[in-house]
């Protein structure tokens, strides 16, 4: 179960309202938190009856009705009639995210740039992937992304609102400032991607590590949603990283740098581009996994599964996750090299925690990072929905501005 971060306080389920009442001193504070709680629940669950909202929040029916009407008035949610039912009594209206509320997701890689459009509720409605002739600088990436974003926005209906941009980056991202401290494969150093993208698009822009955002997406919207102890491992052209969920909370470290699984030692004598020797990324890579020669590919994948298993064995011993989700090019390993993977994990971890482990492919497929990046973009809106329509009144349609590290947690 994920929790919500509300003004620095962790809240969950029915405790949202009581905790808000204690930490807020004004009616406006309490209402803001109530609006946030209702919108977050509707977003995370992609829809919920008004009766269920009442049960989950612990608010009165009249209060929930009032909050829903306010959010609907500003096109953040919409109410629909429920399907015909044999239940006795009047069915409760169903509350869903409004399809006109959008976020833009961006994922730079060493050989491509992907830009997507995602609705509130985590539905990916369009993805554009553009191959690049080589590794782009941060400045070149921003220029290309801005052009792709402009093209996307030009096709939107007039009533659509793009709230912000979320960027999933394969590297060390200082979350509080959306600054890329180091993206080794991209050769980016201290790139202020948030400021640069905001200046180029006019939209608030927030960046985080791609694997952390993949973990968020799979935890909230994936088939194994709400796994309490989970590690999402992302494999891309830009390397391998892990997003770690411990006790229902994303663990990203003191500044957002945790989870660099690709740079853990697995043996071997190859020097990594990071300067160390024997990193996981020297033995497991996208280019090797998709080797064109089929006779070579099978043995290559078996060998890579062995080294991936060593790394995951370390994860098992250190974190004792119940679930490992493999995304990106690593999605194929549970189906094509399960035996080699399991054997390596068993040899390099204690039996008790290894027996508890399940390894599955990412259920959101290629949309995982798009949904995760959009979740980052939606975070300020979910934390303070009223900020959006206050900006509309003021004539600012760019989106919601807010803390660049909010929203990596969610309501139950």
Wavefront OBJ file of the C-alpha trace (Angstrom):
o trace
v 0.000 0.000 0.000
v 1.397 3.380 -0.989
v 0.718 6.348 1.231
v 0.198 9.973 0.369
v 2.574 12.724 1.324
v 0.407 15.665 2.351
v 2.410 18.724 3.369
v 5.152 16.508 4.742
v 2.760 14.216 6.637
v 2.138 10.593 5.665
v -1.555 9.759 5.488
v -3.568 6.800 4.294
v -7.149 5.759 3.632
v -9.643 6.980 6.217
v -6.952 8.840 8.156
v -6.649 11.517 5.473
v -9.333 13.750 6.890
v -8.545 13.435 10.586
v -4.817 13.990 10.029
v -5.584 16.967 7.794
v -7.773 18.483 10.470
v -4.985 18.180 12.998
v -2.219 19.653 10.863
v -4.265 22.339 9.134
v -5.302 25.426 11.029
v -7.649 26.969 8.487
v -10.708 25.893 6.562
v -8.771 26.423 3.336
v -6.024 24.053 4.504
v -8.508 21.315 5.329
v -10.402 21.766 2.076
v -7.203 21.662 0.039
v -6.229 18.381 1.666
v -9.693 16.940 1.150
v -9.659 17.900 -2.530
v -6.213 16.342 -2.842
v -7.334 13.127 -1.159
v -10.410 12.716 -3.363
v -8.619 13.532 -6.627
v -5.694 11.254 -5.779
v -7.978 8.306 -5.056
v -9.890 8.807 -8.305
v -6.638 9.141 -10.245
v -4.896 6.114 -8.718
v -7.926 3.861 -9.127
v -8.913 5.283 -12.526
v -12.425 5.721 -11.225
v -14.440 5.043 -8.104
v -18.048 5.332 -6.977
v -18.975 8.253 -4.808
v -19.981 5.769 -2.108
v -16.509 4.191 -2.194
v -14.902 7.624 -1.963
v -16.968 8.278 1.141
v -15.838 4.986 2.671
v -12.157 5.477 1.812
v -11.853 9.078 2.977
v -14.035 8.844 6.062
v -15.774 12.058 5.003
v -19.531 12.540 5.086
v -21.551 11.904 1.936
v -22.470 15.568 1.667
v -18.821 16.641 1.945
v -17.729 14.151 -0.721
v -20.567 15.320 -2.974
v -19.422 18.921 -2.523
v -15.765 18.084 -3.255
v -16.649 16.013 -6.311
v -18.806 18.807 -7.693
v -15.984 21.327 -7.257
v -13.448 19.067 -8.994
v -15.937 18.321 -11.772
v -16.678 22.015 -12.275
v -13.005 22.541 -13.058
v -12.808 19.500 -15.362
v -10.502 17.464 -13.163
v -13.009 14.643 -12.809
v -16.330 13.661 -14.333
v -19.319 11.744 -12.998
v -21.138 9.076 -14.970
v -24.195 6.980 -14.314
v -23.335 3.485 -13.076
v -24.210 0.432 -15.139
v -27.549 -1.219 -14.490
v -27.463 -3.253 -11.281
v -29.677 -5.763 -9.502
v -28.756 -4.244 -6.142
v -31.495 -2.735 -4.026
v -31.386 1.041 -3.717
v -30.140 3.873 -5.844
v -26.663 3.184 -7.288
v -23.898 5.655 -6.520
v -22.511 7.757 -9.412
v -19.078 6.736 -10.694
v -16.347 9.374 -10.500
v -13.561 9.187 -13.108
v -10.554 11.333 -14.045
v -11.456 13.874 -16.707
v -9.854 12.862 -20.028
v -8.961 16.472 -20.871
v -6.434 16.731 -18.005
v -3.047 15.727 -19.414
v 0.655 15.440 -18.640
v 3.588 15.092 -21.011
v 6.165 12.361 -20.436
v 9.703 12.474 -21.827
v 12.331 9.711 -21.855
v 15.759 10.435 -23.382
v 17.937 7.461 -24.337
v 21.287 7.127 -26.070
v 19.670 6.321 -29.422
v 16.217 7.901 -29.232
v 13.874 10.372 -27.579
v 10.356 9.364 -26.583
v 7.588 11.851 -25.810
v 4.126 10.774 -24.709
v 0.779 12.220 -23.719
v -0.863 10.725 -20.632
v -4.252 11.451 -19.087
v -5.048 11.822 -15.426
v -5.664 8.216 -14.452
v -2.499 6.983 -16.146
v -3.821 6.257 -19.638
v -1.254 6.745 -22.398
v -3.041 8.206 -25.413
v -0.117 8.973 -27.710
v 3.580 8.119 -27.874
v 6.102 9.487 -30.358
v 9.569 7.973 -30.488
v 12.217 9.623 -32.600
v 15.530 7.930 -33.372
v 18.576 10.127 -32.896
v 21.794 9.947 -34.937
v 23.826 9.609 -31.758
v 23.890 10.699 -28.147
v 22.326 14.151 -27.800
v 23.520 16.779 -25.365
v 21.047 17.983 -22.764
v 20.539 21.162 -24.801
v 19.876 19.216 -28.000
v 17.488 16.934 -26.141
v 15.519 19.894 -24.824
v 15.300 21.460 -28.296
v 14.058 18.221 -29.863
v 11.654 17.492 -27.012
v 10.213 21.016 -27.196
v 9.551 20.573 -30.908
v 7.856 17.203 -30.337
v 5.809 18.642 -27.473
v 4.688 21.600 -29.602
v 3.478 19.190 -32.278
v 1.550 17.165 -29.714
v -0.064 20.225 -28.172
v -1.047 21.666 -31.547
v -3.349 18.688 -32.115
v -5.136 18.895 -28.773
v -8.720 20.034 -28.405
v -9.069 23.590 -27.010
v -10.542 22.343 -23.724
v -7.512 20.165 -22.913
v -5.054 21.244 -20.224
v -1.435 20.099 -20.064
v -0.413 20.446 -16.444
v 3.344 19.713 -16.568
v 6.183 17.680 -18.062
v 7.797 14.681 -16.377
v 11.209 13.449 -17.540
v 12.461 9.903 -16.887
v 16.266 9.954 -17.102
v 18.715 7.019 -16.975
v 21.078 8.502 -14.422
v 21.563 10.223 -11.092
v 18.881 12.884 -10.750
v 18.818 15.360 -7.883
v 15.076 15.204 -7.447
v 14.599 18.430 -5.493
v 16.015 20.499 -8.358
v 15.360 18.220 -11.353
v 19.079 18.395 -12.088
v 20.861 15.500 -13.769
v 24.019 15.131 -11.713
v 25.316 12.314 -13.905
v 23.839 10.317 -16.780
v 26.885 8.267 -17.859
v 25.559 6.860 -21.124
v 24.178 10.249 -22.157
v 27.355 12.018 -20.988
v 25.293 14.590 -19.102
v 26.855 16.281 -16.089
v 24.932 18.680 -13.812
v 22.349 19.343 -16.522
v 19.508 21.508 -15.188
v 16.955 19.718 -17.317
v 13.952 20.982 -15.355
v 14.805 24.647 -15.836
v 15.829 24.158 -19.466
v 12.685 22.258 -20.459
v 10.449 24.711 -18.617
v 12.060 27.634 -20.460
v 11.645 25.880 -23.817
v 8.033 24.746 -23.372
v 6.522 27.142 -20.847
v 5.493 24.119 -18.780
v 6.672 23.214 -15.275
v 9.103 20.324 -15.685
v 10.129 17.714 -13.141
v 12.766 15.013 -13.611
v 13.605 11.800 -11.774
v 15.461 8.553 -12.329
v 13.770 6.316 -14.900
v 13.796 3.168 -12.750
v 12.262 5.017 -9.788
v 9.466 6.254 -12.030
v 9.013 2.772 -13.479
v 8.605 1.432 -9.951
v 5.976 4.086 -9.251
v 4.029 3.188 -12.398
v 4.094 -0.563 -11.791
v 3.237 -0.161 -8.125
v 0.231 2.059 -8.735
v -1.140 0.872 -12.073
v 0.499 -2.516 -12.768
v -0.939 -5.999 -12.350
v 0.936 -6.371 -9.065
v -0.197 -3.045 -7.660
v 0.347 -2.452 -3.974
v 3.119 -5.024 -3.502
v 4.597 -3.948 -0.182
v 8.188 -4.939 -0.975
v 9.072 -4.690 -4.641
v 12.069 -3.943 -6.837
v 11.518 -2.738 -10.392
v 14.573 -3.242 -12.605
v 14.648 -1.252 -15.828
v 16.882 -2.136 -18.744
v 17.368 0.370 -21.535
v 19.949 1.563 -24.005
v 21.064 3.917 -21.227
v 21.836 1.131 -18.788
v 20.233 -0.759 -15.910
v 18.694 0.754 -12.801
v 16.400 -0.307 -9.975
v 13.473 1.390 -8.289
v 12.960 0.071 -4.773
v 9.683 -0.056 -2.845
v 10.108 -0.899 0.843
v 7.064 -1.217 3.114
v 4.931 0.496 0.492
v 7.251 3.498 0.151
v 9.589 4.392 -2.681
v 13.142 4.295 -1.340
v 15.200 6.677 -3.460
v 17.848 7.707 -0.952
v 18.802 11.028 0.580
v 18.800 12.916 -2.728
v 17.191 10.494 -5.199
v 20.350 8.611 -6.190
v 19.505 5.134 -4.854
v 19.038 2.096 -7.084
v 22.054 2.074 -9.419
v 21.949 -1.709 -9.793
v 23.810 -1.559 -13.104
v 26.921 -0.428 -11.266
v 27.023 -3.174 -8.663
v 29.825 -5.730 -8.901
v 29.014 -9.095 -10.518
v 32.537 -10.284 -11.404
v 34.414 -10.251 -14.658
v 37.290 -8.127 -15.842
v 35.567 -5.714 -18.221
v 35.921 -2.039 -17.431
v 32.671 -0.119 -17.247
v 32.216 3.325 -18.777
v 31.831 4.572 -15.185
v 35.475 3.658 -14.566
v 34.908 0.627 -12.338
v 35.504 -3.002 -13.305
v 32.968 -5.835 -13.272
v 29.744 -3.795 -13.191
v 26.492 -5.526 -14.148
v 26.202 -3.266 -17.204
v 29.452 -4.692 -18.624
v 27.808 -8.130 -18.804
v 24.141 -7.343 -19.458
v 23.097 -4.868 -22.138
v 20.344 -4.227 -24.640
v 22.653 -4.676 -27.626
v 23.734 -8.132 -26.433
v 20.183 -9.244 -25.619
v 18.991 -8.500 -29.145
v 21.980 -10.052 -30.914
v 20.950 -10.553 -34.571
v 22.569 -13.989 -34.935
v 19.994 -16.360 -33.408
v 22.572 -19.092 -32.769
v 24.599 -16.655 -30.690
v 21.614 -14.923 -29.092
v 20.436 -17.947 -27.066
v 23.797 -18.523 -25.383
v 24.245 -14.772 -24.878
v 20.936 -14.472 -23.054
v 21.779 -17.468 -20.848
v 25.087 -15.863 -19.914
v 23.432 -12.513 -19.246
v 20.762 -14.204 -17.112
v 23.554 -15.633 -14.973
v 25.018 -12.188 -14.266
v 21.603 -10.622 -13.766
v 20.884 -13.395 -11.264
v 24.056 -12.536 -9.330
v 22.912 -8.912 -9.047
v 19.406 -9.945 -8.034
v 20.860 -12.341 -5.464
v 22.508 -9.335 -3.834
v 19.165 -7.529 -3.936
v 17.478 -10.509 -2.266
v 20.043 -10.607 0.536
v 19.972 -6.857 1.077
v 16.263 -6.024 0.724
v 14.263 -9.283 0.888
v 11.715 -8.158 -1.746
v 8.674 -10.308 -2.383
v 8.549 -9.246 -6.011
v 11.027 -8.263 -8.711
v 9.554 -6.689 -11.847
v 11.777 -6.673 -14.933
v 11.150 -3.874 -17.433
v 12.613 -2.616 -20.692
v 14.744 -5.163 -22.534
v 14.913 -7.239 -19.325
v 11.212 -8.162 -19.719
v 12.178 -11.175 -21.849
v 14.332 -12.885 -19.215
v 11.570 -14.549 -17.123
v 10.249 -16.278 -20.245
v 13.436 -17.130 -22.170
v 16.019 -17.676 -19.418
v 14.085 -18.426 -16.233
v 16.173 -21.459 -15.260
v 19.529 -19.694 -15.582
v 18.154 -16.683 -13.720
v 16.700 -18.748 -10.873
v 19.847 -20.850 -10.499
v 22.086 -17.793 -10.260
v 19.833 -16.157 -7.685
v 19.772 -19.363 -5.645
v 23.578 -19.618 -5.681
v 24.086 -16.015 -4.600
v 21.416 -15.498 -1.953
v 20.134 -17.105 1.201
v 17.502 -19.753 0.696
v 14.830 -18.309 2.981
v 14.418 -14.909 1.253
v 14.991 -16.430 -2.209
v 12.083 -18.834 -1.699
v 9.746 -15.882 -1.178
v 10.758 -14.134 -4.388
v 8.631 -13.868 -7.525
v 10.109 -12.505 -10.754
v 7.695 -11.155 -13.364
v 7.873 -9.006 -16.508
v 6.580 -5.440 -16.319
v 2.834 -5.503 -16.935
v 2.650 -1.998 -18.408
v 5.037 -2.943 -21.225
v 6.477 0.005 -23.151
v 4.155 2.426 -21.332
v 5.830 1.945 -17.944
v 8.197 4.916 -18.113
v 5.618 7.144 -19.814
v 3.136 6.502 -16.993
v 5.822 6.952 -14.349
v 7.035 10.245 -15.804
v 3.444 11.481 -16.039
v 2.918 10.564 -12.387
v 5.765 12.912 -11.525
v 4.194 15.651 -13.656
v 0.778 15.192 -12.035
v 2.195 15.295 -8.488
v 1.747 19.051 -7.817
v -1.795 18.934 -9.215
v -2.708 15.982 -7.003
v -1.202 17.715 -3.971
v -3.131 20.953 -4.563
v -5.900 20.730 -7.200
v -7.153 24.248 -6.475
v -3.857 25.716 -7.705
v -4.784 24.756 -11.259
v -8.063 26.588 -11.441
v -6.670 29.586 -9.592
v -4.039 29.836 -12.328
v -6.770 29.565 -14.949
v -8.528 32.518 -13.359
v -5.246 34.429 -13.436
v -4.827 33.610 -17.116
v -1.900 31.186 -16.720
v -2.652 27.959 -18.608
v 0.875 26.574 -18.464
v 0.171 24.171 -15.626
v 0.589 23.708 -11.909
v 3.817 24.693 -10.254
v 5.000 22.935 -7.144
v 7.703 21.123 -5.230
v 9.765 19.049 -7.630
v 9.951 16.077 -5.311
v 6.331 15.698 -4.286
v 4.022 12.964 -5.415
v 6.237 9.884 -5.534
v 3.889 8.360 -2.974
v 0.180 7.766 -3.403
v -3.005 6.958 -1.592
v -4.139 3.407 -1.046
l 1 2 3 4 5 6 7 8 9 10 11 12 13 14 15 16 17 18 19 20 21 22 23 24 25 26 27 28 29 30 31 32 33 34 35 36 37 38 39 40 41 42 43 44 45 46 47 48 49 50 51 52 53 54 55 56 57 58 59 60 61 62 63 64 65 66 67 68 69 70 71 72 73 74 75 76 77 78 79 80 81 82 83 84 85 86 87 88 89 90 91 92 93 94 95 96 97 98 99 100 101 102 103 104 105 106 107 108 109 110 111 112 113 114 115 116 117 118 119 120 121 122 123 124 125 126 127 128 129 130 131 132 133 134 135 136 137 138 139 140 141 142 143 144 145 146 147 148 149 150 151 152 153 154 155 156 157 158 159 160 161 162 163 164 165 166 167 168 169 170 171 172 173 174 175 176 177 178 179 180 181 182 183 184 185 186 187 188 189 190 191 192 193 194 195 196 197 198 199 200 201 202 203 204 205 206 207 208 209 210 211 212 213 214 215 216 217 218 219 220 221 222 223 224 225 226 227 228 229 230 231 232 233 234 235 236 237 238 239 240 241 242 243 244 245 246 247 248 249 250 251 252 253 254 255 256 257 258 259 260 261 262 263 264 265 266 267 268 269 270 271 272 273 274 275 276 277 278 279 280 281 282 283 284 285 286 287 288 289 290 291 292 293 294 295 296 297 298 299 300 301 302 303 304 305 306 307 308 309 310 311 312 313 314 315 316 317 318 319 320 321 322 323 324 325 326 327 328 329 330 331 332 333 334 335 336 337 338 339 340 341 342 343 344 345 346 347 348 349 350 351 352 353 354 355 356 357 358 359 360 361 362 363 364 365 366 367 368 369 370 371 372 373 374 375 376 377 378 379 380 381 382 383 384 385 386 387 388 389 390 391 392 393 394 395 396 397 398 399 400 401 402 403 404 405 406 407 408 409 410 411 412
